Amino acid sequence: MALATGTVVQLKSGGPEMTINGIIGDANNPIGKTTETGLKMGGYQNGDAYCQWFDDKNELKSGCFKPSMLDEV
């Protein structure tokens, strides 16, 4: 699966549907310098997907995931 900004994904282990907000290191669709720098400082690397979703309380959540952890919905 080729990940791209806007793709709807889900963890292979289940959970909510998430939208890819950006791919770390993707110059064509940058996440934002501050966000990308923070994610890289947290151990994430180019190619990892920055995702957003709404939880069961309708609160916006975000997280970064390795492509191997995701399935396209």
N, C-alpha and C positions, 0 to 999 in steps of 0.2 A: 504494500500500500504506500503510495506517495502522499505524504502529509502536505497539506496546504492550508493557508489561512482561510477560515470560513467553513472548513470541513467539520461535520458533526461526527464525533467519536464517542466511544465508551471504553472503559477499562475492560480488558479481557476477563477480569474477575467479577465484573458486574458494576453496578452503581448507576448514577445518573448519566444522561446524555450530556455531552460537553461540546462546546464549540471551540475550535482552535483559533486563538486570538493572534497567534504568531508563532514562528519557528525561530529559535535562537540562531543568529548568524545569517538569516535570510535578508539580504540587502534590498530585495525587491519589495518586501513587506515588513519593514522594521517594527519591532515591538515598542520601542522607545528606549533611548539610551540608558536612562536611569533604571528602568525595569530590567533590561537585558544585563546590565552590569551587576545588579543585585542578584539575579539568577545565576550568573557565572560565578560570583563570589560564594554562592551557596552550593557550588559543585556541579551545576548543570553545564552542558556544553552544546556546541553548535549541532543543530539537528533535533534537539529536544523540543517538544511541543508545549507551548504555554497555552493552557485551556481555561475557559470560564464556564460556569454553570450556576443554576439556582438550586439551593438546597430545599428541603421540605418545609422550611419557614419562609421561602421565597426570598432568601438573602443571597446576593451574588457572591460566589466563591471563585477562587482561582488556584491553579496549581500547575506544576511543570512535570511532564512525563516523558519517559523514553518511548520512542516509536514502537518498540517491541511490546510495550504494555497495552497498546491501543488497537481497537478494531473500528473500522469505519461503520457508521450506522446507516 
